[in-house]
Amino acid sequence: MRFVWLTALGGLAVVMVVFTPYMLRTVSAWEAVSWLVMLVAAFAGVAVFVRTELLLRRIKRAVDRDASGT
């Protein structure tokens, strides 16, 4: 399943690199790539925060379950 996600993200990245200069109407492709990198970094940062929150909730539920069982 992870391979499918990686393939989809790779294809999306290629499409975004090709079409971003036209969409953002930038002067150079490097400027478009820098915007793309910033957007990907912001998305990755949000994904890390969400994943961390979910992990902390799972740990808290496990601790609460163990404490109530004793």
Secondary structure, DSSP 8 states (H G I E B T S, - for coil): -HHHHHHHHHHHHHHHHHHHHHHHT-SSHHHHHHHHHHHHHHHHHHHHHHHHHHHHHHHHHHHHHHHHH-
